[in-house]
Amino acid sequence: MRQIAIVGSGPAGYYTAEAAVKLWGEDVHVDIFDSLPVPFGLIRSGVAPDHQSIKGVSRRYEATAKAENVRFIGNVTVGSDVTVGELRDLYDAVILATGAPSDRQLGLAGEDLGNVFGSAAFVGWYNGHPNFAGLDPALSHDTAVIIGNGNVALDVARILAKSQDELAGSDIVAHALTALQGSAVRRIVILGRRGPHQIAMTPKELGELGQLSRACPRVDPADLPPVDEDQALEPGVRKSVMHLRAFAEAASCPEKGIEIEFDFFASPVAILGQDGRVEAVEVERTRLENGRAVGTGETYRIAAGLLVTCIGYQTSPIPDVPYDEKNGRFANDEGRIAPGLYCVGWARRGPTGTIGTNRPDGFSIIEKVAEDIAEGAVKPGRAGFETIAAERGIDFVKFTDWQRIDEAEIANARTGSPREKFVHVDHMIGALGRE
Ligand SMILES: Cc1cc2nc3c(=O)[nH]c(=O)nc-3n(C[C@H](O)[C@H](O)[C@H](O)COP(=O)(O)OP(=O)(O)OC[C@H]3O[C@@H](n4cnc5c(N)ncnc54)[C@H](O)[C@@H]3O)c2cc1C
């Protein structure tokens, strides 16, 4: 019997479990640890609350989670509640699928000012991640600046711009819905160091900005390259650029109330504030040289009361696991870290690709584990973990417990919404009748 521990219950964790069960059938036990009492990683706490069809992928993971030989062990942080070394003693293979939950830093003066947030924090706030439930961003200024030209920047802009009616069918948490209801934000500026041809925004997400009831996307036509240059673009990017061209051509629509302004060739150089809070962003105009943004020396200021950086993520280090500082992920050779220790998903490759990209990743890491542990030694696996948990009083959560939390969240939903999430670990555990 092979004993496999997967650390992290996001897409990478569940695809890896699925691959292990497909390969070994009943000859494997898979334990999936997560620091939260609720599974599915960024499907729950990253994917936008108004994109419910994407969140539906978790149903696929449920099929794996319900297999007899797969167990969810939530509310256990690997690295503090139990060490990686202990898990390596207990399991034939330990596979880290811990994602990339920390924001990359801009490295600018003023980044620590109040109301400046990374997207992990800001998205975590509106999606109810317990670590960010208390963020309490002030939405009292008329201008918000978002830094980054990927889909996360679009998610943040869209959530700031949507009306209460447009958010009704989402599972945005109550504290965020209430804050957005009182929001004074009327101008959302999306800064990108490079130009329209260099965006990492996908057509569907970009197109959504053109359909909002009370917001209007604006692009300066002068930022767009000559239209015949679009032919050289990869088809997805070309479609996205077509949306930007449509936004540039559209008549302005001040009657809608909110403008979402794309400011291309714009590199933030400082964040300015007073009394500990952001008041403006200083920006340098750039131009492209061999595909790279180069400062022109021309600067200007955007007065803003909220700044959200959407510039990427890094894996959080875990004691005794080699870490690749440059790339912000575990040091690994195609997923192998050390004998019996592996990584997969964002923890292996960094924050790139879609949810589906993690599936081949999961299957490929199980192939490597299979090469390395042909038979599996006689290791205690889950029984060994249970002994440690009993000794330390670790109150872990099983998948059936999560199903009860899930039911309670669904029962608590406001009209039209699929669920009202618990945003504090205590409340999740409380829903199980435990303290
Ligand atoms: C804001 C945002 C929106 C996105 N929207 C989309 C989208 O619309 N479509 C799409 O295809 N992709 C989207 N993605 C990308 C997608 O979410 C990722 O590809 C995917 O979640 C990565 O999976 P993962 O399992 O590697 O990491 P994660 O999903 O982050 O899962 C990691 C898990 O590990 C757990 N964990 C971390 N550290 C520990 C520890 N020490 N001990 C125990 N558990 C731990 C975490 O609690 C978490 O559950 C989005 C990403 C973000 C950030």
The ligand as an SDF file (V2000), in Angstrom:
LIG
                    3D

 53 58  0  0  0  0  0  0  0  0999 V2000
   -7.5460   36.0990   -8.2750 C   0  0  0  0  0  0  0  0  0  0  0  0
   -7.4110   34.8610   -9.1240 C   0  0  0  0  0  0  0  0  0  0  0  0
   -8.3960   34.5520  -10.0400 C   0  0  0  0  0  0  0  0  0  0  0  0
   -8.2690   33.4180  -10.8530 C   0  0  0  0  0  0  0  0  0  0  0  0
   -9.2420   33.1550  -11.7480 N   0  0  0  0  0  0  0  0  0  0  0  0
   -9.1010   32.1030  -12.5970 C   0  0  0  0  0  0  0  0  0  0  0  0
  -10.0940   31.8300  -13.5690 C   0  0  0  0  0  0  0  0  0  0  0  0
  -11.1130   32.5350  -13.6650 O   0  0  0  0  0  0  0  0  0  0  0  0
   -9.8950   30.7560  -14.4020 N   0  0  0  0  0  0  0  0  0  0  0  0
   -8.7570   29.9730  -14.3130 C   0  0  0  0  0  0  0  0  0  0  0  0
   -8.6000   29.0230  -15.1030 O   0  0  0  0  0  0  0  0  0  0  0  0
   -7.8050   30.2150  -13.3730 N   0  0  0  0  0  0  0  0  0  0  0  0
   -7.9540   31.2470  -12.5230 C   0  0  0  0  0  0  0  0  0  0  0  0
   -6.9870   31.4910  -11.5740 N   0  0  0  0  0  0  0  0  0  0  0  0
   -5.8350   30.5760  -11.4840 C   0  0  0  0  0  0  0  0  0  0  0  0
   -6.1410   29.3120  -10.6310 C   0  0  0  0  0  0  0  0  0  0  0  0
   -6.8140   29.7110   -9.4600 O   0  0  0  0  0  0  0  0  0  0  0  0
   -4.8280   28.5710  -10.3310 C   0  0  0  0  0  0  0  0  0  0  0  0
   -4.3240   28.0400  -11.5530 O   0  0  0  0  0  0  0  0  0  0  0  0
   -4.9690   27.4250   -9.3450 C   0  0  0  0  0  0  0  0  0  0  0  0
   -5.7650   27.7540   -8.2230 O   0  0  0  0  0  0  0  0  0  0  0  0
   -3.5960   26.9610   -8.8350 C   0  0  0  0  0  0  0  0  0  0  0  0
   -3.8050   25.7870   -8.1170 O   0  0  0  0  0  0  0  0  0  0  0  0
   -2.8800   25.2940   -6.9050 P   0  0  0  0  0  0  0  0  0  0  0  0
   -3.5380   24.0580   -6.4140 O   0  0  0  0  0  0  0  0  0  0  0  0
   -1.4780   25.2350   -7.3500 O   0  0  0  0  0  0  0  0  0  0  0  0
   -2.9520   26.4570   -5.7900 O   0  0  0  0  0  0  0  0  0  0  0  0
   -4.1340   26.9690   -4.8790 P   0  0  0  0  0  0  0  0  0  0  0  0
   -5.4260   26.9700   -5.5860 O   0  0  0  0  0  0  0  0  0  0  0  0
   -3.6680   28.2660   -4.3200 O   0  0  0  0  0  0  0  0  0  0  0  0
   -4.2490   25.9180   -3.6680 O   0  0  0  0  0  0  0  0  0  0  0  0
   -3.2650   25.8520   -2.6650 C   0  0  0  0  0  0  0  0  0  0  0  0
   -3.8650   25.2830   -1.3780 C   0  0  0  0  0  0  0  0  0  0  0  0
   -2.7920   24.9990   -0.4600 O   0  0  0  0  0  0  0  0  0  0  0  0
   -3.1960   25.3610    0.8450 C   0  0  0  0  0  0  0  0  0  0  0  0
   -1.9670   25.6000    1.6290 N   0  0  0  0  0  0  0  0  0  0  0  0
   -1.0410   26.5580    1.4000 C   0  0  0  0  0  0  0  0  0  0  0  0
   -0.0390   26.4460    2.2870 N   0  0  0  0  0  0  0  0  0  0  0  0
   -0.3350   25.3890    3.0810 C   0  0  0  0  0  0  0  0  0  0  0  0
    0.3350   24.7650    4.1880 C   0  0  0  0  0  0  0  0  0  0  0  0
    1.5170   25.1960    4.6420 N   0  0  0  0  0  0  0  0  0  0  0  0
   -0.2650   23.7040    4.7770 N   0  0  0  0  0  0  0  0  0  0  0  0
   -1.4650   23.2340    4.3280 C   0  0  0  0  0  0  0  0  0  0  0  0
   -2.1250   23.7850    3.2840 N   0  0  0  0  0  0  0  0  0  0  0  0
   -1.5630   24.8490    2.6710 C   0  0  0  0  0  0  0  0  0  0  0  0
   -4.0630   26.5840    0.6390 C   0  0  0  0  0  0  0  0  0  0  0  0
   -4.9410   26.8260    1.7320 O   0  0  0  0  0  0  0  0  0  0  0  0
   -4.8100   26.2310   -0.6500 C   0  0  0  0  0  0  0  0  0  0  0  0
   -6.0180   25.5770   -0.3630 O   0  0  0  0  0  0  0  0  0  0  0  0
   -7.1080   32.5990  -10.7330 C   0  0  0  0  0  0  0  0  0  0  0  0
   -6.1210   32.9160   -9.8060 C   0  0  0  0  0  0  0  0  0  0  0  0
   -6.2650   34.0330   -8.9920 C   0  0  0  0  0  0  0  0  0  0  0  0
   -5.1990   34.3690   -8.0030 C   0  0  0  0  0  0  0  0  0  0  0  0
  1  2  1  0
  2  3  1  0
  2 52  2  0
  3  4  2  0
  4  5  1  0
  4 50  1  0
  5  6  2  0
  6  7  1  0
  6 13  1  0
  7  8  2  0
  7  9  1  0
  9 10  1  0
 10 11  2  0
 10 12  1  0
 12 13  2  0
 13 14  1  0
 14 15  1  0
 14 50  1  0
 15 16  1  0
 16 17  1  0
 16 18  1  0
 18 19  1  0
 18 20  1  0
 20 21  1  0
 20 22  1  0
 22 23  1  0
 23 24  1  0
 24 25  2  0
 24 26  1  0
 24 27  1  0
 27 28  1  0
 28 29  2  0
 28 30  1  0
 28 31  1  0
 31 32  1  0
 32 33  1  0
 33 34  1  0
 33 48  1  0
 34 35  1  0
 35 36  1  0
 35 46  1  0
 36 37  1  0
 36 45  1  0
 37 38  2  0
 38 39  1  0
 39 40  1  0
 39 45  2  0
 40 41  1  0
 40 42  2  0
 42 43  1  0
 43 44  2  0
 44 45  1  0
 46 47  1  0
 46 48  1  0
 48 49  1  0
 50 51  2  0
 51 52  1  0
 52 53  1  0
M  END
$$$$
